[in-house]
Amino acid sequence: MTGTGTGQSEGDYKEATITRWAEDTAKVVDWLAEEHDQDQVVLVGAGVGGWVMLHTAQMRPDSVMGLVGVAADPDFTETLIRPALEERNPEVLAEIESKGIADFDWAGKPYTMTKNLLDDGKRMMVLNKGTKGIPITCPVRLIQGLGDEEIPPESALKIADCLEGEDVVITYVKYGRHALEEDDADLLAATYPGPNYDELDETVQEEFHRYLEARGVDHVLANYVAELHVHKEQTLYVDWISKVQGFVGAKE
């Protein structure tokens, strides 16, 4: 399902809030129990849906038997959006306050923020509860891309630390961006649909080699790209380890 005012759902986005989305989700849980005898459910939330599911699980603890968060970003309006706007786009924040809504660029994509969502987000924060401060004990699985361009990958660690339950597993996707399913679709769409290279006529292969070499695409460039890939992978891994070390150190 999509929240009020988003996707194919009805309603005015300006009136949408974390509170409203969580309450709507709780109503769906109740409806499944009453109309379909589905007393227990597993909630799956992507992005802001991961924030919503944390609240719904607290509203219906006897019905929610598990949670799956994909790039879950609880508190993002207060910990990411507001600080970024205050530092780089104060005029956008002023527009939100005066007009109730504004568009801006976030992680290279157009994004719309409302005053209602921003204000409600502050009231609905969960990661400020401290270690085991979120009273959720059902199994939780968090999937997070290391290449997420919208939220820091260590967000999953913070969520796990704040959950009361012990059955929490984090899965990191190497180079995975924020919308993992979109990246997979783009990858499939970009797949070469023609025959295998080694099945092409030899003259075609030779001409292709000449074409590439004339443009500087040779074994030297290939070796450079391979070495750069290893360097980038190591840099990304070391950066992630440093962030984990800083997070763990801060808790001691």
N, C-alpha and C positions, 0 to 999 in steps of 0.2 A: 504494500500500500504506500501511497504518497501522502504527505501531510497536507492539511488545509492550505489552499492557495498555491500549491505546487503540483507539477506534473499534470495529471488529468483530474485531480481533485477539485471540487468546487470551493468557493470561498475567496475572500480578498486577502492577498498575500500581506497587505499592510496590517491585517488583524491577526496574522499567524504568529504564534509564540511557541517556545519549548513546552510551556504549560499546556497550551491547547493541543499540541501534537501528542503529548504524553497521555492526556485525558482521552483523546480520540482513539489512541491505540488501546488503552484500557477498555474502552467501550467495545472494540473489536474482540478483545479477549473474552469479555462477558458474553457477547453475541455468539461466539463459537461454543461457549459452554452451554448456553441456553437453547440455541437452535440446532446445534450439531453434536451435543454431548461430548464436546472436545474440552475436557476439564484441564488439561495441561498442554502448554505450548512452549515452543522454543522461539524466541524473538531474534531476528537477524536485522541489524542496523548498520547502514553504511554512512559514513560521514557524520552529519548531524543526527542521523538516525541512531547512531551509536550512543549519542547523548540521551536521546528520547527513550531508548530501551532501558537505560539505567534507572530512569524515573518510573517507567511503567512497571518494571520488575519490583520496585519498592511499593507501588500501589497495589499490585496483585501478586504478593509473594507465594501464595498457595497455588497459583495457576501457572506461573512462569517457572519451568523446570530447567531452562538453560538459556544462555545468551551467546550470540556470535556477533562480534563487532568487526567490521571491515573498514579500516582507516577511521576508526571512531574518533571524533573530535569534541568531547565534552568540554564546556567552558570556553570554546574557541572565540566567542564573541568578546569575552572579557580579557582573555590571556593573549590573543593574537590580533583580532580585528581592531579593537579599541586602541591598544598601544601603537599599532602600525599607523592608524589614521591620525592619532595625536602627534606622531613624530613626522610623518611624511605628507599627510593630506588633511590638515586641520580644517580646511574649507569644506571637505566632504562631511566631516563630523558635524560641522556647523549646519550644513544643509539637512542632515538627518534630524538634528534637533529642531530646526525651524520648519521644515516641510514634512517631516515624518518618514521620509524615504530618500535614498540616493543611490546612484550607480557609481561603481568605481572598478578599478582593475585589481584583481587579487590573483597572484601566482600566474600572471599572464592571461587571465580569463576575466570576462565581464562578470561582476557580482553585484547583487542588490541587497542592501541592508536597510532595515526599518528601525525606527525608534522603539516600537513595541518589542521587537525581537531583541534589540540591544539591551533595553531596560530589563526585560524578563530574563534574559540570559544571565544577568548579574544576580538576580534573585535565585536562579535555578542552578547555580554552580554546584559541582559535586567534588571536584578534585581539591577543594579547600578544606575538606573534612579531615584530612590527615590520614596516617596509616590505619588501615582497616576501618575507616570512618564511614564507608558506604555499606549499609546493612544488607548486603546481597550475598547469599551463601550458595546459590546454585552454581553448577559448572559454567565457566566462562571461557570462550575461545576468542582470542584477538588476532586478527590478520592485519599486518602492517607492512607497507612497502618502504624499503630503505631509501628509495628515491622520491618519496612523497614531496611534491612541490608546494603543498598547502599547509601541512602540519609537520612538526618535527617527529621523526620516527620514535623518539624516546617517550612520546605521549602514551604509548601502550604500556610502558613500564610504570608510568605514574598511575594509570588506571588500575593496573594489577596491584600496586602498592596500597591503593585506597580501598580496594574491595575487601570485605570482611572474610569472604570464603577463601579456602586454600586451593580449590580445584580451578586454577587459572593457568591457561597455556597460551603463550604468545608465539605466533609464527611470523617470521620476517621474510618478505619476498625480495630477493636480490634485484635491485634496480626498479622494483615495483613503484609506480607512481600512485597518485591519490585515487584515481578512478581505475582500479585494476582491470575491470571488465572492459572498459573503453580501450585501454592499451592493448588487450588481447585481440579485440575486434580490429583495431588498426593494423596489428601485426598480421592477422589473417588476410586482411584486405590488400596488404602490400606484398603478399607472397607471390613469387614469380609463377605464372600459370602455364608457361610453355614447357617444352621438353627439357630433359636433363642436358646439362652442358656437354657431358662426354658422349651423348648420343647424336650431337650435331655433326654435320659433315665436316671433315678435317679442314677443308678450305675456309669454311665459315669460322671455325675456331682460330685458324691462323690470321684471318682478317680482323677478327675481334682482338687478338693479341696485339696486332699492329696498331689498331685504333687506340687501345689503352696506352701502349708505350709512347705513342706520339703525344699523348697528353700527360705524360709523367707518371702514369699508373703502372709501376713495375715492382720487382721483388724488393727494391729498397723501400718504397712506400709501404708495401705489405708488411715488411719487418717492423717498420716504424709504428704502423697502426697496431700491430700485435703487442709491441712493447708498451705503447701508450695505454692500451687496454689493461694490461697487467698493472701498470702504474696507477691508473684511475681506480681499479678495483682495490688495490692495497690502500690507497689514500682514503677511499670511502670507508673501508673496513676499520682503519686506524682511527678515523674521525668518529665512527660509531662507538668503538671501544672506549675512546676518551670520554664521550658523552655518558656512556654507561658507568664508567669509573667515577665521573663527577657526580652522577645521580646517586650511586651507591655510597660514595664518600659523604655526600650531604646528609644521608640518612643515619650515619654512624655518629 
